[in-house]
Amino acid sequence: MAIVLTAIMVLSHIAANAQRFRVLSHHERDSIIALLPKMPDNEEKLGNLYTISRNHEMMDSIIYYSMKAYHLAKQLGNTDYVAATCVVIGWYYNTIGKYAIAPKYFNEACDIYESRKDSKGQAMMFSSCGDSYIGMRKFEQGLSYKLKALSIFAYTDDRASTAQIYRTIGMSCTQFQQYKPALEYLDKALSNDTIADNKQGIERDYYYIALAIQMSSTNDEKDNHQIVKDYLLRALQLQEQINDNIFASKTCALLSLLYNYMFLTTMNLEYADSSYLYYHKGRLITDQTNYHGDDDIYRIASAEHQLISGNYITATQMLQQQIDSPSLSPITLALLNQALKLSFKYNENYQGLFELTQRLERDRKRIYISEFELDFSRYNSRKELSDQLHDMIVTAEKRTMFYESEKGNLAIARLVFIYILSCTVAIIALFLYQIVKNKQYNAILQQQTEEITAANEELWALLGEAQQQSELITEQTIEMKRQRNKLASINLRIVINLDIASRFQTSLMPTQETIQRIFKKTFVIWRPLEEVSGDFYWVTEAYGYKFLAVADCTGHGIPGASLSMLGISFLNSIVARIDLHNINAAEVLTKLRYRITESLTRGSVNNEDIHDGMDIAVCIFDNKNSKLSYAGAYRPLWIVNNGQLTEYKPDKIPIAVDKDRNSDFTNNEITLQQGDRVYIFSDGITDQFGERENGKLSKFKPKRLRELLCNIYNLAPERQMREIESTIDQWRGNCEQTDDITVIGVIEA
C-alpha cells in the first residue's frame, strides 16, 4: 500500500524539468484526445500525450498515454520527457502490484538525472526503486535504496522530499510489522511536512500513522480506535480538499473497517451506519478512478458487514475466499487476521448452530404430537358414532319388545349380548391399535433423539479439537512473528552498521579531487563485493615524491575493511616518518609488514593461528628524475608503452605474520619513458568468473587483462576506465561478483 506514495510526489519535480506540464479541465482533455490521431509526431504531440497521462483519472488511460509519450520521446530524442514518462510508468506498475517491472523505468530515469548532475531526481528514483523491492518482499535491498535517497536529501533544505523518504521507510516498516520504528519515521515525516506546509504529505502522514496504530492494536483497544479515527478523519478532510482520490479511497476503506470494530465492541448502531457510509463512498471513488489496489480491504469490510447482519456463514465464506487468495500483501494479511479474530469472538460458541439443532428436534416432536392428536380425535368420532348407533338399536328393541314382548325376549337378549360383545371387541381392538402405534412413534422418536445426541457430542468434540488446534496455531504464529521481528531488527541494524562502516572506509580513502590534484591523468576503479571492501587504494604526495598503492586484504566485507583502514593508517604514518635519504618502495613495505605484524600479534600467545594480512603493490614516482620505485607483495606492476606490456613481478612474501617468509623485499628502480602507462590492481578482476558458451565457468585471468590494456592504453583515462568496466561486466554476465575489484592506471604522473 505504500508504493503509490513515492512516485506521485516525484511527478511534480519531473514536470518542472519538462517545463510543459499544465492542468487541464475535462473538456480540454477530451478535445486534445480527439485531435491526437491527426497530429504529426512532433514536440507538440509529445507534450499533449504527457499532459493527458498526468491529467487522466483512469489507470488504464494513464498507462496507455504515458507509454505512447515514452516511445515518442525516445523517437524524438527528448530526454526530458523520457525521464518524466519513465516515472509515470514506474509509478503505474508499482501501484497495480507489478513491482518487478517498475525498477527498469526508474533506473532509466535515474541515469538521465545522473548525467545532468540532478541529485534530487536521482534521490527520488532511488526511493521509487526501494518501493519496488519492498513490494517484492526484498526488504533489505529496498531499505538500502531508501537510505541512499535519504543521504542525498540530508544535505538539502528540501523538507517535503525528505518527509516523503521518511514516510515510505515508515510504511515499509509497517508492512514488515516493525511498528515502533514505523511510527518514529512517520513522526519525522509529519514534522518535515508541517514545516514545509505540504498538505498532500500531511494527509498521507495522517493516513499511515493511523494504519500503523490500527495494525499494532487489538480489536478491544477502544482508546486506540479513537486515535485512529481522529487521524483518518483529518486525512480524509485534506484529501477531499486537494482531490487526492486514490488516498481518499484508501482512507474510506480503513474507516469502514474501524467503524465495524467499534460497532462490534459497543453495539452502537451509529458506528454500523458510519461503516456502510464510508464503504459506499470509497467504492464510488474506486469506480471513478478505476483504482483497485485496495479491493482486498473492501472485501474484508463487506464480510464484516455480513457478520454485523447476522449472516455468519456468508461472512465466514467470504473471509475464507480471502484467505485462499495467493497475492495478499502483508498489510492485507494483518487486517484479515484481525477480521477473523473478530468473527470468532463474535460467534465463538457457535450458538446459532446449537439453537438450530434444538429447533429441529422441537419441530420433529411437534409433528409426532400433532399426528397423535389427529388419530385420537378420529377415535373419539368413532366412539360417538357407536354410541348413537347403540341408542338407535336400544330404541328399536324397546319398540319390538312393546309389540312382541313375549315372543322376542330371548332374541332381544341375544342381540343385545352380541352387540355389546362386538362393541367391546371393537373398542379393545382400537385401543390396542393405538397403543402399538404410540409405541412405534416413541421408538422412532427415541432413536432420532439418540442420533441427535450422538451428533451433538461428536460436534462438540470436533469443536473442542478445532479450538485446541486454533490455540496451537495462534501460539506458533506469535512465536514466528517474534522471531521474524527479531530477524528484521537484526537485519536493519546490520544494514545501518554496514552503511556507517562504508562511510568510515570511504572517508579514509583519497577523494577523486585528491587523486586528480596529485596525478595529471589517472583513473580508479573500485568495486567492493559488499557494502564495505577488503581492497583499498592509497595516494599521497610528500617531499616532492608521489606515493601510490593498491592492496588486497584478507577476506572482504567488514573484516577486510577493518584491515584496510588499519593499512591506510599505517601507510600515512610511515610516509610521515620516512627516511629522506632512503625513500624507496621496498622500505615502505618492510615497515608496513612490521606495523601489521606488531598490531595483529599484540596480546596473542600463539601466533601460528594468525593468518590475516594483505597483498600490496607500492609505487613511488620521482617526476623530477623520471624514476619509479616499485615493490610488491604478491601484486605485480605492469607498464604499457606503444602496445607492449612489461611486467615487474612481486616478491612472494606476504604482509602478514609468517616466520618462514620474512626476508627483505625487492626494490625495483625503473626509469620512466615517454608514453609509459603504469597499472596496478588487485586479483579480484583476474579471478572474476564468467559463464562461457559451453556452460562452464572460467576466470578472466591475467592474459585477457594484458590484451585489454594493450588495446586501450592510448585512450583517455575515463575511456580506459569505461572499457575495463564494460569488458568485465560482459564477461561476468549473470554470474555474481566473486571478490572486491580495484584497478588504478596512471597515464601521466
MOHU-V485501 format. One record per residue. N is the residue number from 1. SS is DSSP state (2 for helix, 1 for strand, 0 for the rest). PHI is phi in degrees with one decimal (* if undefined). Layout:
n ss phi
N SS PHI
N SS PHI
This chain:
n ss phi
1 0 *
2 0 -76.3
3 2 -65.6
4 2 -67.5
5 2 -78.4
6 2 -65.4
7 2 -70.6
8 2 -61.7
9 2 -72.9
10 2 -68.2
11 2 -59.4
12 2 -65.0
13 2 -66.4
14 2 -66.2
15 2 -63.0
16 2 -65.2
17 2 -68.8
18 2 -69.6
19 0 61.3
20 0 -131.5
21 0 -79.3
22 0 -144.4
23 0 -86.1
24 0 -113.0
25 0 -78.4
26 2 -60.7
27 2 -65.7
28 2 -63.2
29 2 -61.9
30 2 -64.3
31 2 -65.5
32 2 -66.3
33 2 -59.9
34 2 -67.1
35 2 -85.8
36 2 -55.1
37 0 -60.6
38 0 -91.0
39 0 -86.1
40 0 -71.7
41 0 -77.5
42 0 -135.0
43 2 -62.4
44 2 -64.0
45 2 -64.5
46 2 -59.3
47 2 -62.3
48 2 -67.6
49 2 -60.3
50 2 -66.4
51 2 -62.3
52 2 -65.1
53 2 -61.7
54 2 -82.2
55 2 -99.3
56 0 -80.1
57 0 -97.9
58 0 -89.5
59 2 -61.3
60 2 -61.8
61 2 -69.7
62 2 -60.3
63 2 -70.2
64 2 -63.5
65 2 -74.3
66 2 -69.4
67 2 -67.5
68 2 -64.2
69 2 -64.9
70 2 -60.9
71 2 -66.6
72 2 -67.2
73 2 -62.2
74 2 -61.9
75 2 -62.8
76 2 -85.6
77 0 71.6
78 0 -92.9
79 2 -69.0
80 2 -56.7
81 2 -76.3
82 2 -59.7
83 2 -63.7
84 2 -62.8
85 2 -70.9
86 2 -59.6
87 2 -64.9
88 2 -64.3
89 2 -65.8
90 2 -61.2
91 2 -60.0
92 2 -60.0
93 2 -67.9
94 2 -64.0
95 2 -67.1
96 0 -88.0
97 0 92.3
98 0 -93.3
99 2 -69.1
100 2 -69.5
101 2 -84.6
102 2 -59.6
103 2 -57.4
104 2 -57.1
105 2 -76.6
106 2 -63.0
107 2 -66.5
108 2 -63.7
109 2 -64.5
110 2 -62.0
111 2 -62.0
112 2 -65.0
113 2 -65.4
114 2 -64.6
115 2 -64.5
116 0 -98.0
117 0 61.6
118 0 -94.0
119 2 -66.0
120 2 -64.9
121 2 -61.8
122 2 -58.6
123 2 -60.6
124 2 -64.7
125 2 -69.2
126 2 -57.3
127 2 -63.4
128 2 -65.2
129 2 -61.3
130 2 -58.9
131 2 -61.3
132 2 -63.6
133 2 -68.0
134 2 -66.0
135 2 -62.5
136 0 -84.8
137 0 67.2
138 0 -99.0
139 2 -64.0
140 2 -66.4
141 2 -63.5
142 2 -64.6
143 2 -66.2
144 2 -62.3
145 2 -64.1
146 2 -61.4
147 2 -66.9
148 2 -61.2
149 2 -62.6
150 2 -65.4
151 2 -64.9
152 2 -73.4
153 2 -70.7
154 0 -64.5
155 0 -101.1
156 0 -123.8
157 0 -101.5
158 0 -80.7
159 2 -63.4
160 2 -63.5
161 2 -68.7
162 2 -60.5
163 2 -62.7
164 2 -62.2
165 2 -66.8
166 2 -57.5
167 2 -63.6
168 2 -70.9
169 2 -64.7
170 2 -61.0
171 2 -67.4
172 2 -63.9
173 2 -61.6
174 2 -62.4
175 2 -60.8
176 0 -99.6
177 0 62.0
178 0 -99.0
179 2 -73.5
180 2 -64.8
181 2 -63.6
182 2 -60.9
183 2 -67.5
184 2 -65.9
185 2 -65.3
186 2 -67.1
187 2 -65.8
188 2 -63.3
189 2 -61.8
190 2 -64.2
191 2 -62.7
192 2 -67.1
193 2 -65.4
194 2 -65.3
195 2 -63.9
196 2 -80.4
197 0 54.6
198 0 -94.1
199 2 -63.3
200 2 -63.0
201 2 -64.9
202 2 -63.3
203 2 -66.2
204 2 -75.5
205 2 -59.7
206 2 -56.7
207 2 -60.9
208 2 -72.5
209 2 -63.5
210 2 -60.9
211 2 -63.1
212 2 -63.3
213 2 -65.8
214 2 -61.5
215 2 -70.5
216 2 -87.0
217 0 -101.6
218 0 -96.8
219 0 -66.8
220 0 -92.9
221 0 -82.3
222 2 -67.1
223 2 -62.1
224 2 -64.0
225 2 -60.4
226 2 -66.3
227 2 -63.6
228 2 -60.8
229 2 -61.6
230 2 -61.9
231 2 -63.5
232 2 -67.4
233 2 -67.5
234 2 -63.7
235 2 -61.0
236 2 -64.6
237 2 -60.7
238 2 -68.7
239 2 -62.2
240 2 -71.0
241 2 -68.7
242 2 -104.7
243 0 59.5
244 0 -85.8
245 2 -66.8
246 2 -62.9
247 2 -74.5
248 2 -64.0
249 2 -62.5
250 2 -61.6
251 2 -64.6
252 2 -61.7
253 2 -61.9
254 2 -68.5
255 2 -63.8
256 2 -61.5
257 2 -63.3
258 2 -60.9
259 2 -66.5
260 2 -61.7
261 2 -62.0
262 2 -66.8
263 2 -65.9
264 2 -70.5
265 2 -97.2
266 2 -119.3
267 0 59.2
268 0 -88.1
269 2 -64.5
270 2 -63.0
271 2 -66.0
272 2 -62.7
273 2 -61.1
274 2 -64.4
275 2 -61.3
276 2 -63.0
277 2 -60.3
278 2 -73.0
279 2 -60.7
280 2 -69.4
281 2 -65.9
282 2 -66.8
283 2 -63.6
284 2 -63.0
285 2 -65.9
286 2 -64.1
287 2 -66.9
288 2 -73.0
289 2 -98.0
290 0 61.5
291 0 -95.0
292 0 -121.4
293 0 -68.7
294 0 -114.9
295 2 -60.7
296 2 -62.2
297 2 -69.4
298 2 -64.7
299 2 -66.1
300 2 -63.2
301 2 -61.8
302 2 -65.0
303 2 -63.6
304 2 -67.9
305 2 -62.9
306 2 -64.0
307 2 -63.8
308 2 -62.0
309 0 -77.7
310 0 91.7
311 0 -88.2
312 2 -65.6
313 2 -65.7
314 2 -62.0
315 2 -62.1
316 2 -63.5
317 2 -63.3
318 2 -65.3
319 2 -67.7
320 2 -64.9
321 2 -61.4
322 2 -65.2
323 2 -61.9
324 2 -74.7
325 0 -68.4
326 0 -82.0
327 0 -122.9
328 0 -86.6
329 0 -75.5
330 2 -57.6
331 2 -67.2
332 2 -62.7
333 2 -61.8
334 2 -64.5
335 2 -66.0
336 2 -66.3
337 2 -63.8
338 2 -63.2
339 2 -65.1
340 2 -65.3
341 2 -61.2
342 2 -64.4
343 2 -63.5
344 2 -66.5
345 2 -68.7
346 2 -70.0
347 0 -134.3
348 0 -69.7
349 0 -99.6
350 0 51.1
351 2 -61.2
352 2 -61.5
353 2 -67.7
354 2 -64.7
355 2 -65.0
356 2 -64.4
357 2 -63.7
358 2 -62.3
359 2 -64.8
360 2 -61.0
361 2 -65.2
362 2 -63.8
363 2 -63.5
364 2 -62.4
365 2 -61.4
366 2 -61.5
367 2 -64.4
368 2 -64.4
369 2 -63.1
370 2 -62.2
371 2 -63.9
372 2 -63.4
373 2 -63.2
374 2 -64.6
375 2 -64.6
376 2 -68.1
377 2 -66.8
378 2 -62.5
379 2 -61.7
380 2 -63.0
381 2 -63.7
382 2 -63.3
383 2 -65.0
384 2 -62.5
385 2 -62.7
386 2 -65.8
387 2 -63.9
388 2 -63.5
389 2 -61.4
390 2 -63.1
391 2 -62.5
392 2 -64.7
393 2 -64.9
394 2 -61.3
395 2 -61.9
396 2 -64.1
397 2 -66.1
398 2 -62.9
399 2 -65.2
400 2 -63.7
401 2 -63.6
402 2 -65.2
403 2 -92.1
404 0 -129.3
405 0 -57.2
406 0 -78.4
407 0 -85.0
408 0 -107.8
409 2 -56.8
410 2 -68.0
411 2 -63.9
412 2 -62.5
413 2 -62.9
414 2 -65.9
415 2 -63.8
416 2 -61.0
417 2 -63.7
418 2 -62.8
419 2 -64.0
420 2 -63.6
421 2 -63.3
422 2 -63.1
423 2 -63.2
424 2 -62.5
425 2 -62.5
426 2 -63.1
427 2 -65.0
428 2 -62.9
429 2 -62.0
430 2 -64.6
431 2 -65.4
432 2 -61.6
433 2 -61.2
434 2 -66.5
435 2 -63.8
436 2 -62.9
437 2 -64.6
438 2 -62.8
439 2 -63.6
440 2 -62.9
441 2 -61.0
442 2 -64.5
443 2 -65.1
444 2 -62.9
445 2 -62.5
446 2 -64.8
447 2 -63.4
448 2 -66.6
449 2 -62.6
450 2 -64.8
451 2 -63.6
452 2 -64.7
453 2 -61.4
454 2 -63.4
455 2 -63.3
456 2 -63.7
457 2 -63.1
458 2 -64.5
459 2 -63.1
460 2 -64.4
461 2 -64.1
462 2 -64.4
463 2 -64.3
464 2 -65.1
465 2 -64.3
466 2 -62.7
467 2 -63.2
468 2 -64.0
469 2 -63.2
470 2 -63.0
471 2 -64.0
472 2 -64.0
473 2 -62.9
474 2 -62.0
475 2 -61.5
476 2 -63.9
477 2 -63.2
478 2 -61.8
479 2 -65.1
480 2 -61.9
481 2 -62.9
482 2 -63.4
483 2 -63.9
484 2 -64.7
485 2 -61.7
486 2 -65.3
487 2 -63.6
488 2 -62.7
489 2 -65.7
490 2 -63.3
491 2 -60.7
492 2 -63.6
493 2 -64.6
494 2 -62.2
495 2 -60.4
496 2 -65.1
497 2 -64.9
498 2 -63.3
499 2 -63.6
500 2 -65.1
501 2 -61.9
502 2 -62.1
503 2 -65.5
504 2 -61.2
505 2 -64.1
506 2 -62.8
507 2 -66.8
508 2 -79.4
509 0 -81.6
510 0 -65.3
511 0 -79.2
512 2 -61.9
513 2 -63.8
514 2 -63.7
515 2 -63.5
516 2 -66.4
517 2 -70.1
518 2 -82.0
519 0 -107.2
520 0 -69.7
521 1 -134.5
522 1 -158.6
523 1 -142.7
524 1 -133.0
525 1 -112.3
526 1 -135.4
527 1 -121.8
528 0 -67.0
529 0 -70.4
530 0 -120.6
531 0 -62.9
532 0 -120.4
533 0 -123.8
534 0 -88.1
535 1 -85.3
536 1 -149.2
537 1 -122.7
538 1 -137.9
539 1 -136.3
540 1 -156.4
541 1 -136.6
542 1 -156.8
543 0 57.9
544 0 84.7
545 1 -111.4
546 1 -115.0
547 1 -104.2
548 1 -144.2
549 1 -148.8
550 1 -129.4
551 1 -129.8
552 1 -124.0
553 1 -81.0
554 0 -60.9
555 0 76.8
556 0 -144.9
557 2 74.4
558 2 -64.2
559 2 -59.6
560 2 -63.5
561 2 -63.8
562 2 -61.5
563 2 -67.0
564 2 -65.2
565 2 -64.6
566 2 -64.0
567 2 -63.4
568 2 -60.7
569 2 -62.4
570 2 -65.4
571 2 -62.4
572 2 -60.7
573 2 -68.0
574 2 -63.9
575 2 -64.2
576 2 -64.9
577 0 -115.1
578 0 -71.7
579 0 -75.0
580 0 -65.8
581 0 -89.6
582 0 -143.3
583 0 -91.9
584 0 -149.8
585 2 -67.5
586 2 -63.2
587 2 -64.2
588 2 -62.8
589 2 -65.2
590 2 -61.2
591 2 -67.0
592 2 -65.6
593 2 -62.5
594 2 -62.6
595 2 -63.7
596 2 -62.7
597 2 -62.0
598 2 -62.8
599 2 -69.8
600 2 -76.7
601 2 -96.5
602 0 -63.7
603 0 80.1
604 0 -98.6
605 0 -89.2
606 0 -109.6
607 2 -79.2
608 2 -69.5
609 2 -84.7
610 0 -97.1
611 0 -123.2
612 0 -77.5
613 1 173.7
614 1 -156.7
615 1 -99.9
616 1 -152.9
617 1 -119.6
618 1 -120.4
619 1 -124.2
620 1 -124.4
621 1 -93.0
622 1 -113.3
623 0 -64.2
624 0 -62.2
625 0 -106.9
626 0 54.7
627 1 -115.6
628 1 -137.9
629 1 -100.8
630 1 -130.7
631 1 -144.8
632 1 -137.3
633 1 -111.1
634 1 70.6
635 0 -119.0
636 0 -83.2
637 1 -123.2
638 1 -114.9
639 1 -124.2
640 1 -112.8
641 1 -145.1
642 0 56.6
643 0 81.0
644 1 -109.4
645 1 -108.9
646 1 -110.8
647 1 -108.3
648 1 -107.7
649 0 -77.5
650 0 -85.9
651 1 -78.2
652 0 -87.5
653 0 -128.5
654 0 -83.2
655 1 -88.8
656 1 -165.2
657 0 -79.1
658 0 -152.4
659 0 -68.9
660 0 -78.7
661 0 -125.9
662 0 -130.0
663 0 -79.4
664 0 -74.6
665 0 -84.6
666 0 -88.2
667 0 -98.5
668 1 -102.1
669 1 -94.7
670 1 -119.1
671 1 -90.0
672 0 -79.3
673 0 -105.2
674 0 -62.2
675 0 89.8
676 0 -68.1
677 1 -113.9
678 1 -104.4
679 1 -131.9
680 1 -132.2
681 1 -160.7
682 0 -88.6
683 0 -81.0
684 0 -63.7
685 0 -75.8
686 0 -77.9
687 0 -92.9
688 0 -67.9
689 1 -83.9
690 1 -143.9
691 1 -92.4
692 0 -91.7
693 0 -64.1
694 0 -79.0
695 0 86.5
696 0 -89.6
697 1 -95.0
698 1 -143.5
699 1 -83.8
700 0 -67.3
701 2 67.5
702 2 -61.8
703 2 -58.8
704 2 -67.0
705 2 -66.2
706 2 -59.8
707 2 -62.4
708 2 -64.0
709 2 -66.7
710 2 -67.6
711 2 -85.8
712 2 -113.5
713 0 -59.0
714 0 -90.0
715 0 -81.4
716 0 -66.1
717 2 -55.1
718 2 -64.0
719 2 -66.0
720 2 -60.5
721 2 -61.8
722 2 -65.4
723 2 -63.7
724 2 -64.4
725 2 -63.4
726 2 -64.2
727 2 -64.4
728 2 -70.1
729 2 -68.3
730 2 -65.9
731 2 -64.9
732 2 -66.7
733 0 59.4
734 0 -88.2
735 0 -74.5
736 0 -75.5
737 0 -66.3
738 0 -95.5
739 0 -158.4
740 0 -63.7
741 1 -121.4
742 1 -139.9
743 1 -138.1
744 1 -125.9
745 1 -121.2
746 1 -104.3
747 1 -82.1
748 1 -148.9
749 0 -79.6
